Amino acid sequence: MMFKSGLRHLREGFKGTLRNGWMSFAAISAVTITLLLVGVFALVMFNVNEISDNVENDVEIQVFITRTADENSVEKLGQNIEQVPGVSTVTFSSKEDELQKFQTQLGDDAAAYGTVEKDNPLHARYIVKAQDPTELEEVAKSVSSLENVDDVKYGKDYIDKMFAFFNGIRIGGLALIVGLTLMAMFLISNTIKMTIFSRRREIEIMRLVGAKNSFIRWPFFIEGLLLGMLGALVPILVIYFGYDVAYSALQPSLDQLNSDIFKLIDPSTLTVQVSLVLLALGAFIGIWGSTTSLGRFLKI
C-alpha cells in the first residue's frame, strides 16, 4: 500500500511539473540564475581563500643573530627558538648564505661588492614560520627576548593590513553567497506560491473529500524537489566544464611567477564538491519553497 502510494505521489509530482509548464519554467529559471551566481562566486571564493592561505602561511619571521655569537651560541639559539610556543619551522641561513643571496639579487652589479666577502657585514639569521599565521606577533615577541638575538622583523604593519584584507574578502564573499542563496529561496518560494495558488481549487477539493495533509503535501514536495534539482542542472554543467576551461587558461600564466602561492585549486576535486553543493542547495530550495508555500492552504 505504501509503495503504491509512493508511486502515486511521484507520478503526480511529475505530472504537476509538466502540467504547469510556464510556471515550472519560471521556477527553474529563478533557481538556475541564482545558483549559477552562487556557484561562480563560490569558485572564486574558494580560490581566493586558497591563495590567501598560501600567502599567510608563507609569511616568515626574520631573526637576526648578533655578530659576536659563536657557533655553539648560534646552535643553542636555534634550539631555543624551536621551543617557543607556536613555532612551526626554523631554518638557519649563515652569513655566507645571506651574502650569496644578496649578490644573486644584484645580478651583474654583484662584482662591485666582491671585497665584502673577506669582511662580511651581514648577519646570520634564523627564518621562522608560525603554526598559526595570526600568532606571528606573539611568536616574534617571544623570540626577540632570547639571548643572542640582534633584531626580529616580520613586517608587522604590512602583515596586519594583509590579514585584515583577506579576512574582509572572506567575510564579504560568504555574505554575498548567503545573500544569493536567500534570494534564490525567496524567488522560488514566490514562484511556487503562484503555482500552488493557481491550483488552490484542486487542493480544496482534495481536502473536502477527506485527503490528509500529508497525502496532499507529498506531490508538491516532489514537485519542488524536481524544480530545484532541474534548476541546479545548468549551473552544475557550467561550473563543471567552465572552471576546467578557466583553470587551463589561467594556471599556466600563474605558473610563470615561479611561486607556490598562486595556485588555483585543481578542477577534479573542486568542481565535484561545488556541483554536489549546488545540487543539494537546489533540492533544498525547491523543497523549502513548496512546503512553505503550501502550508497556508492546509491550515484549518
C-alpha positions in Angstrom: 0.0 0.0 0.0 2.8 2.4 0.9 4.6 1.5 -2.2 1.6 2.2 -4.4 1.0 5.5 -2.5 4.6 6.5 -3.1 4.4 5.7 -6.8 1.2 7.8 -7.0 2.9 10.8 -5.3 5.9 10.5 -7.7 3.6 10.3 -10.7 1.5 13.3 -9.5 4.7 15.3 -8.8 6.0 14.7 -12.3 2.6 15.5 -13.8 2.3 18.7 -11.8 5.7 19.9 -13.1 4.8 19.2 -16.7 1.2 20.4 -16.4 2.2 23.8 -15.1 4.8 24.3 -17.9 5.4 28.1 -17.8 5.2 28.3 -14.0 7.6 25.4 -13.7 9.9 27.1 -16.3 9.8 30.3 -14.3 10.7 28.5 -11.0 13.5 26.6 -12.7 14.9 29.8 -14.3 14.9 31.5 -10.9 16.9 28.7 -9.4 19.2 28.5 -12.4 20.2 32.1 -12.4 20.8 32.4 -8.6 22.6 29.1 -8.3 24.8 30.0 -11.2 25.8 33.2 -9.4 26.3 31.2 -6.2 28.4 28.7 -8.0 30.6 31.2 -9.7 31.2 33.2 -6.5 31.9 30.0 -4.6 34.6 29.0 -7.1 36.1 32.5 -6.9 36.0 32.5 -3.1 37.5 29.0 -2.7 40.4 30.1 -4.9 40.8 33.4 -3.2 40.8 31.6 0.2 43.4 29.1 -1.1 45.7 31.9 -2.3 45.2 33.9 0.9 46.0 30.8 3.0 49.2 30.2 0.9 50.2 33.9 1.4 49.6 33.8 5.1 51.4 30.5 5.6 54.4 31.9 3.6 54.9 34.8 6.0 58.2 34.4 7.8 59.9 35.9 10.9 63.5 37.0 10.2 65.6 36.5 13.4 69.0 38.3 13.0 71.7 36.8 15.2 74.3 39.0 16.9 77.6 39.1 15.0 79.5 38.2 18.2 77.7 34.9 18.8 79.9 31.8 18.4 78.9 28.6 16.7 77.6 27.0 19.9 75.6 30.0 20.9 74.0 30.1 17.4 73.1 26.4 17.6 71.6 26.9 21.1 69.6 29.9 19.9 68.1 27.7 17.2 67.1 25.1 19.8 65.6 27.8 22.0 63.6 29.2 19.1 62.2 25.7 18.3 60.9 25.5 21.9 58.9 28.8 21.6 55.1 28.0 21.6 53.6 28.5 18.2 56.7 27.9 16.1 56.3 25.6 13.2 59.7 25.5 11.4 63.1 27.0 12.0 65.7 27.4 9.1 69.2 28.6 9.5 70.9 30.9 7.0 74.6 31.7 7.5 76.3 35.0 6.8 77.8 33.4 3.6 74.3 32.3 2.5 73.0 35.8 3.1 75.8 37.3 1.1 75.2 34.9 -1.8 71.5 35.8 -1.9 72.4 39.5 -1.8 74.8 39.0 -4.8 72.3 37.0 -6.7 69.7 39.8 -6.3 72.3 42.3 -7.6 72.9 40.3 -10.7 75.7 41.9 -12.9 76.4 44.5 -10.3 77.4 41.9 -7.7 81.1 42.1 -8.8 81.3 45.6 -7.3 80.8 44.1 -3.8 83.3 41.3 -4.2 85.5 42.8 -1.5 82.9 42.3 1.3 83.4 38.5 1.1 86.6 38.9 3.3 84.8 41.0 5.9 81.1 40.0 5.6 79.0 42.7 7.3 75.7 40.7 7.1 74.0 38.9 9.9 73.4 35.2 10.1 69.7 34.6 10.7 67.0 32.1 11.5 63.9 32.1 9.3 60.9 31.1 11.5 57.4 30.2 10.5 54.5 30.1 12.9 52.0 27.3 13.2 49.2 29.9 13.0 50.0 33.0 10.9 47.7 35.1 13.1 50.1 34.4 16.0 53.1 36.0 14.3 53.3 38.9 16.7 53.3 36.8 19.8 55.9 34.4 18.4 58.1 37.4 17.3 57.9 38.9 20.8 58.9 35.6 22.4 61.8 35.1 20.0 63.1 38.7 20.4 63.6 38.2 24.1 66.0 35.3 23.6 69.8 35.6 24.1 72.0 36.5 21.0 69.0 37.9 19.0 70.0 41.2 17.5 66.7 42.0 15.8 63.4 40.5 14.7 61.5 41.6 11.6 58.3 40.3 10.1 56.7 43.4 8.6 54.1 44.0 11.3 52.2 46.8 9.6 52.1 45.0 6.3 51.1 41.7 7.8 48.3 43.3 9.9 46.9 45.0 6.8 47.2 41.8 4.7 45.3 39.7 7.3 42.6 42.4 7.6 42.3 42.5 3.8 42.0 38.7 3.4 39.5 38.5 6.3 37.4 41.2 4.7 37.4 39.2 1.4 36.3 36.0 3.2 33.5 37.7 5.2 32.3 39.7 2.2 32.3 36.6 -0.1 30.5 34.5 2.5 27.9 37.2 3.0 27.4 37.5 -0.8 26.9 33.7 -1.2 24.4 33.7 1.7 22.6 36.6 0.3 22.3 35.0 -3.2 21.1 31.8 -1.6 18.4 33.7 0.4 17.4 35.5 -2.8 17.1 32.1 -4.6 14.9 30.8 -1.7 12.7 34.0 -1.9 12.3 33.8 -5.7 11.4 30.1 -5.9 9.1 30.4 -2.9 7.1 33.2 -4.6 7.1 31.3 -7.9 5.9 28.1 -6.4 3.4 30.1 -4.3 1.9 31.4 -7.5 1.8 27.8 -8.9 0.1 26.5 -5.8 -2.3 29.4 -5.8 -3.4 28.6 -9.3 -4.2 25.1 -8.1 -6.0 26.1 -4.9 -9.3 24.6 -6.1 -7.6 21.3 -6.6 -6.3 21.4 -3.0 -9.7 22.4 -1.6 -11.4 19.6 -3.4 -8.9 17.1 -2.1 -9.5 18.4 1.4 -13.3 18.2 1.0 -13.1 14.5 0.1 -11.1 13.8 3.2 -7.5 13.7 1.9 -4.9 14.0 4.7 -2.5 16.9 4.7 0.5 14.5 4.1 -1.3 13.0 1.1 -1.8 16.5 -0.4 1.7 17.6 0.5 3.8 14.8 -0.9 3.2 15.5 -4.7 4.1 19.2 -4.1 7.1 18.1 -2.1 8.3 16.0 -5.1 7.4 18.8 -7.5 9.5 21.3 -5.5 12.4 18.8 -5.4 12.3 18.4 -9.1 12.1 22.1 -9.8 15.1 22.7 -7.5 17.2 19.9 -9.0 16.4 20.8 -12.6 17.3 24.4 -11.8 20.7 23.3 -10.5 21.4 21.2 -13.6 22.6 24.1 -15.8 24.8 25.8 -13.1 26.4 22.4 -12.5 27.2 21.9 -16.1 28.6 25.5 -16.5 30.7 25.1 -13.3 32.0 21.7 -14.2 33.1 22.5 -17.7 33.6 26.2 -17.4 36.0 26.0 -14.4 38.1 23.4 -16.2 38.5 25.8 -19.2 39.3 28.8 -16.9 41.8 26.7 -14.9 43.6 25.6 -18.1 43.7 29.2 -19.3 44.9 30.9 -16.1 47.1 28.5 -14.3 49.9 28.4 -16.9 50.2 32.2 -16.6 50.4 31.9 -12.8 53.0 29.2 -13.1 55.3 31.7 -14.8 55.5 33.6 -11.5 57.5 30.6 -10.1 55.7 30.7 -6.8 53.7 28.0 -5.0 51.5 30.8 -3.6 49.5 31.5 -6.7 48.0 28.1 -7.3 44.4 27.5 -8.3 42.5 24.6 -6.8 42.6 21.6 -9.1 39.2 21.2 -11.0 39.0 17.4 -10.4 38.1 18.0 -6.8 36.7 21.5 -6.6 34.1 21.2 -9.4 32.7 17.9 -8.0 32.4 19.4 -4.5 30.7 22.6 -5.7 28.4 20.6 -8.1 27.2 18.4 -5.2 26.6 21.5 -3.0 24.6 23.2 -5.8 22.5 20.1 -6.3 21.8 19.8 -2.6 21.1 23.5 -2.4 18.7 23.4 -5.4 16.9 20.4 -3.9 16.6 22.2 -0.5 15.4 25.4 -2.0 12.8 23.6 -4.1 11.5 21.6 -1.1 11.5 24.6 1.2 9.7 26.7 -1.4 7.0 24.1 -2.0 6.4 23.2 1.7 6.3 26.8 3.0 4.0 27.9 0.1 1.6 25.0 0.6 1.3 25.5 4.3 -1.3 28.3 4.2 -3.7 26.2 2.1 -3.5 23.3 4.6 -4.5 25.3 7.6 -7.8 24.5 9.0 
